[in-house]
Amino acid sequence: MSVREIRLSTTPTAEAIAELRLGDVVYLDGLMYTAREGVYMRALEERANIPMELPAESAANFHCSPAARINADGSFDMGAVTATASFRFAKWLPEWMEKSGAKLIVGKGGMTSKDYKSYFVPNGAIYLSTVGYGTGALLGRGVEKVEAVHWNRELGLAQAMWVIRCRKMGPFIVASDLNGDCLFERENARIAESGAVQAAYAGTKPAVLKRYGESDDRSDEVI
Amino acid sequence: MTETPLALLESTAETLMNKAAIEIPQDYLDGLQQAANDEDGDLSSFVLKAMLENYEAAKEDRRAMCGDTGVPRWFVKLGNEARVEGGMCALEDALRRATAKATNGVPLRPNRVHPLWRTDHDNNCGIGAPEIEYAFEPEGDWIDLITVHKGGLFGTDYRMLFPSDGIQGIKRFYLDSLMAFGKRGLACQPAIIGIGLGGSKDICMTLGKRASVLRTVGSKNPDPRIAELEAEFKSLGNSIGMGAMGFVGKNMVVQCNIEVGYCHTGGLPMSVHAFCLSSRRAVARIWPDGRVEHRTDPDWFTPYMRREGVEWAPMVEAAE
């Protein structure tokens, strides 16, 4: 099996990003922060000041809530970390990317090639997917230190902005590139072309009572 | 009649929370190992290999398998002679305390929030959370505590089908569910797929959920025709060319479990559930004399649970 393994900084150079190909396996070094709907709403809709220097400190946005606790003495314990599905955050990402200068969006399941082409590529950014899902314990081993937790009081542990120092954190899979191509769409197309789906459906019939607003096209991405 | 000590129930519950989050059940591990052995898709093979390493890392470090530690819930089964010190409300308090303590202790991710106000107590407890459900068996003074931490977002669907939809309609809705949630790996497959057929609408969901989380890999429905369907649906699900993370592959379904309940004569309600790559379940049987026996098979669907007659008559049921 030919899987390329690459060490990548969380403040990557444009050249390092250009090197990445769909399906490469990446391990990250440097600071990464978690930001999902809670952080996006607070930063973009409520216009709160982002409590980090972005992208100087980190250009890697993790769609993640960790399994972690804040101890009585203010220290942190982080056990497992995995990503949550990213397609739900498409609403905020263009503005977030512009504001934060994020180059690596790290999450689950990727976005569409339309998202990649319209705002990832112009910002020189790519998408990294977690593996599995999820290899929470392996990723947890890559957490060298939890540097800070921002907005915990406002958003709760799961939605707070966790700042993680990564050391060879991985594996992640490169799921988009600077052409705006999408690994998951490529795989979906291969599956559709194989004819296996049609074969499995052969003989089945649509439900007698229909539902509104559905897709009956199995090559549809449904996100 | 001796009461089972409350402190023992609570400490056992905490241990179960910990085991469920950290230790992959052996039956699922065996199923996944087999999937990894025969997978030939490059990317999906890589994914399965990484998952197998992840289970080892979790056990070695005693850390949760997955960062999303699901929504903890409880299934409690009591032998007919079992009695809890302090009564059943005391047991519910103990299970809620164990859930909150383990959320901070393991740690787990505090996933539970208010649906509208998004209030998070950071302890996985709240209105209706954790769910605690009960069942009974005709004999015994033991109490089974079962915790399941299933993921909460993808892989589940419900549809009211009708008798004219028949097996072909059931197959179609099954495939639709796999396709919709399998793409990009949203269902975190290969999974234990649970299918609920029949019951009223809510019970149909419950049956399917329990089929996925309370039956093991390798189990079979005792109705031989349903068992045949389970095997057929497993291979059908694995024939669509999709594997782990939605990459090209041949492993979507580690096991397909079907549970049925009597439904309205005009309907055929169906639900589909996917229990993910971190199939978190842990079980312990506690006796009033203080014995505790840990296992991973909930053994929920007993002949009593699946009874058909008006009254429980084991000899008659067995002969049928």
Interface residues (C-beta under 8 A of the other chain):
Chain A: M1 S2 V3 G23 V25 G38 C64 S65 P66 A67 A68 R69 D77 M78 G79 A80 V81 T82 A83 T84 A85 F87 K108 G109 G110 S129 V131 G132 Y133 G134 T135 G136 A137 L138 L139 G140 R141 G156 L157 A158 Q159 P171 I173 F184 E187 N188 R190 I191 S194 A196 V197 A199 A200 Y201 G203 T204 K205 P206 A207 V208 L209 R211 R218 E221 V222 I223
Chain B: A21 D42 L43 S45 F46 V47 A50 M51 E53 N54 Y55 A57 A58 D61 R63 A64 M65 C66 G67 D68 T69 N104 V106 P107 L108 R109 P110 N111 V113 R118 T119 D120 D122 L153 F154 R159 M160 L161 F162 S164 D165 Q168 G169 K171 R172 F173 L175 M179 A180 K183 R184 G185 L186 C188 L236 S239 I240 G241 M242 A244 M245 G246 F247 V248 C276 L277 S278
